[in-house]
Amino acid sequence: KAQHTEQLATVGLLGASLAHEIRNPLVTIKTFAQLLPKHYQDAAFREKFFRLIGDEVGRIDQLTEQLLDLAAPRTYSAKIVELHPLLSASLDLVAAKISDKRVQFLTDFNAKPDRAYTDASAARQVILNLCFNAIQAVESHETGERWVKIGTRNTEAGIEMIVADSGPGIALEIRPQLFQPFQTTKSSGFGLGLAICSDILANLDANITVDPPSAGCGATFRVTFPCQPSSS
């Protein structure tokens, strides 16, 4: 009975969080739709309206995709993958999508060799999630430098990938639940990306951590990929 009550409480919390995440963009869309008839002749308002509607619908679409990713059963096909070409291809995609955001990309690929034992498609999803999270964090930081840095290095545990940013960092109060669903470092973001990353990596014998806070620094995430299949 106690376990059932706990499950119901968890479902209720997720449901309330989901409703909140969807309601925010819907309220924005509704507000602008109500204002549109009075301001339709205002070209600047129309441009802002159409851009904002597209952004908010995109947010809802992203949330539903992430929910499906989080809920759907996954199968992985891990093999030896060269990590640097995978990173470079992913960063090309990210750069194309944020070409107008004035965010500088820095790379520091030091892992030699760079061969990891992982699922390339799943690893790519993790890379993209972390990069887009970092970009949104940098965008929320209006002053100072605007950069995202991706690096690699060899460790005893495997190949470590580092994704760091010049954003405001992560608030202390949300760090303990950072990799749980609906935890977010961004007021306009979805708290599903890191939970999905953590879930994917756990199934690939990989792991993700975040560095302790440091004054004047943004967030630094570290993903460690194994170099060979688990012996267990």
C-alpha positions in Angstrom: 0.0 0.0 0.0 2.8 2.4 0.9 4.6 1.6 -2.4 1.3 2.2 -4.3 0.8 5.5 -2.5 4.4 6.6 -3.4 3.9 5.7 -7.1 0.7 7.7 -7.2 2.5 10.6 -5.6 5.2 10.4 -8.2 2.7 10.2 -11.1 0.9 13.2 -9.6 4.1 15.2 -9.4 5.1 14.3 -13.0 1.6 15.2 -14.2 1.6 18.5 -12.4 5.0 19.3 -13.8 4.0 18.3 -17.3 0.9 20.5 -17.1 3.0 23.4 -16.0 5.5 22.9 -18.8 2.8 22.8 -21.5 0.7 25.6 -19.9 3.5 28.2 -20.1 3.8 28.3 -24.0 0.0 27.9 -24.3 -0.6 31.0 -22.1 1.8 32.9 -24.3 0.1 31.8 -27.5 -3.3 32.6 -26.1 -2.3 36.1 -25.0 -0.8 37.0 -28.3 -3.8 35.6 -30.2 -6.1 37.8 -28.1 -4.0 40.8 -28.9 -3.6 40.1 -32.6 -6.9 41.6 -33.8 -6.1 45.0 -32.2 -2.5 45.1 -33.4 -2.7 43.3 -36.8 -1.8 46.5 -38.6 1.4 46.8 -36.6 4.1 45.1 -38.7 6.5 44.8 -35.8 3.8 43.1 -33.7 2.9 40.7 -36.5 6.6 39.7 -37.0 7.0 39.2 -33.2 3.7 37.2 -33.1 4.5 34.8 -35.9 8.1 34.2 -34.6 6.9 33.6 -31.1 4.1 31.3 -32.1 6.5 29.2 -34.0 8.9 29.1 -31.1 6.2 28.2 -28.5 4.7 25.4 -30.7 8.3 24.1 -31.2 8.6 24.0 -27.4 5.5 21.9 -27.0 6.6 19.6 -29.8 10.1 19.2 -28.2 8.4 18.3 -24.9 6.3 15.6 -26.4 9.3 14.1 -28.2 11.3 14.1 -25.0 8.4 12.4 -23.1 8.3 9.7 -25.8 12.0 9.3 -25.5 11.7 9.0 -21.7 8.9 6.5 -21.8 9.7 4.3 -24.8 11.6 1.1 -24.3 15.0 1.3 -25.9 17.4 -1.2 -27.5 21.0 -0.3 -28.0 23.6 -1.7 -30.3 27.0 -0.8 -28.8 30.2 -1.2 -30.7 33.5 0.5 -31.0 33.0 4.1 -32.2 35.4 6.8 -33.0 34.2 9.6 -30.8 35.8 12.6 -32.4 34.1 12.3 -35.8 30.8 11.7 -34.1 31.3 14.9 -32.0 32.3 16.9 -35.1 29.3 15.8 -37.0 27.0 16.7 -34.1 28.6 20.1 -33.6 28.1 20.9 -37.3 24.4 20.3 -36.8 24.3 22.4 -33.7 26.2 25.2 -35.3 23.9 25.3 -38.2 20.9 25.7 -35.9 22.4 28.5 -33.8 24.2 30.5 -36.4 22.3 33.7 -35.4 22.8 33.4 -31.6 26.3 34.8 -31.3 27.6 31.8 -29.3 31.2 30.7 -29.8 32.0 27.0 -30.0 35.4 25.9 -28.7 36.8 22.4 -29.0 39.6 20.6 -27.2 39.8 17.0 -28.4 42.7 15.4 -26.5 41.6 11.8 -26.3 44.1 9.5 -28.1 42.8 7.0 -29.0 39.2 8.3 -29.2 37.6 4.9 -29.6 34.6 4.3 -27.2 32.3 1.3 -26.8 28.8 2.8 -27.3 25.8 3.2 -29.5 26.6 6.0 -31.9 22.9 7.2 -32.3 22.3 7.2 -28.5 25.6 9.0 -27.9 24.7 11.6 -30.5 21.4 12.3 -28.8 23.3 12.9 -25.5 25.8 15.2 -27.2 23.0 17.2 -28.8 21.0 17.5 -25.6 24.0 18.7 -23.6 25.0 21.2 -26.3 21.5 22.7 -26.7 21.2 22.9 -22.9 24.6 24.7 -22.7 23.5 27.1 -25.5 20.3 28.0 -23.7 22.2 28.6 -20.5 24.6 31.0 -22.3 21.7 32.8 -23.9 20.2 33.4 -20.4 23.4 35.1 -19.3 23.2 38.5 -20.8 26.6 39.8 -19.8 30.1 38.6 -20.4 31.4 36.0 -22.8 29.1 33.6 -24.7 30.8 30.3 -25.4 30.3 26.5 -25.2 33.3 24.3 -25.0 33.4 20.6 -25.9 36.5 18.5 -25.0 37.7 15.0 -24.6 40.4 13.2 -22.6 41.4 9.7 -21.7 40.9 8.5 -18.2 41.2 5.2 -16.4 37.5 4.6 -16.7 37.4 5.3 -20.4 36.9 8.4 -22.6 35.6 11.5 -20.9 33.7 14.1 -22.8 33.3 17.5 -21.2 30.6 20.0 -22.1 31.2 23.4 -20.4 29.5 26.8 -20.9 29.9 30.4 -19.8 26.4 30.6 -18.5 25.2 31.5 -15.0 25.8 28.0 -13.6 23.4 25.7 -11.8 21.6 26.7 -8.6 22.6 24.7 -5.6 19.0 23.8 -4.7 18.4 21.8 -7.8 21.7 20.0 -8.0 20.6 16.9 -6.0 17.7 16.3 -8.4 19.4 17.6 -11.6 19.1 14.3 -13.5 15.5 13.6 -12.5 12.6 14.4 -14.9 11.4 18.0 -14.9 14.4 19.5 -13.2 15.7 22.4 -15.2 18.4 25.1 -15.0 16.4 27.4 -17.3 13.1 29.2 -16.7 12.1 28.5 -20.3 13.5 25.1 -20.7 12.3 21.5 -20.3 13.6 19.5 -17.4 13.6 16.3 -19.4 16.9 16.5 -21.4 19.2 15.6 -18.6 17.0 12.8 -17.3 17.0 11.3 -20.8 20.8 11.6 -21.0 21.2 9.9 -17.7 18.8 7.1 -18.7 20.6 6.5 -22.0 24.0 6.5 -20.5 23.1 4.1 -17.7 22.0 1.6 -20.4 25.3 2.0 -22.1 27.5 1.5 -19.0 28.4 5.1 -19.2 27.8 7.9 -16.7 27.2 11.6 -16.4 28.3 14.0 -13.7 28.3 17.8 -13.1 31.2 19.6 -11.6 30.9 21.4 -8.2 29.9 25.1 -8.5 32.8 27.5 -9.0 32.5 31.3 -8.6 32.3 33.1 -12.0 32.0 29.8 -13.9 29.1 28.2 -15.7 28.1 24.6 -15.8 30.5 21.7 -16.7 29.1 18.3 -17.4 31.3 15.2 -17.8 30.3 12.0 -19.7 32.5 9.0 -19.4 32.2 6.4 -22.2 33.7 2.9 -21.7 36.3 1.8 -24.1 35.3 -1.9 -24.1 32.2 -4.0 -23.2 31.4 -4.5 -19.5 32.8 -7.7 -18.1 29.7 -8.3 -16.0 
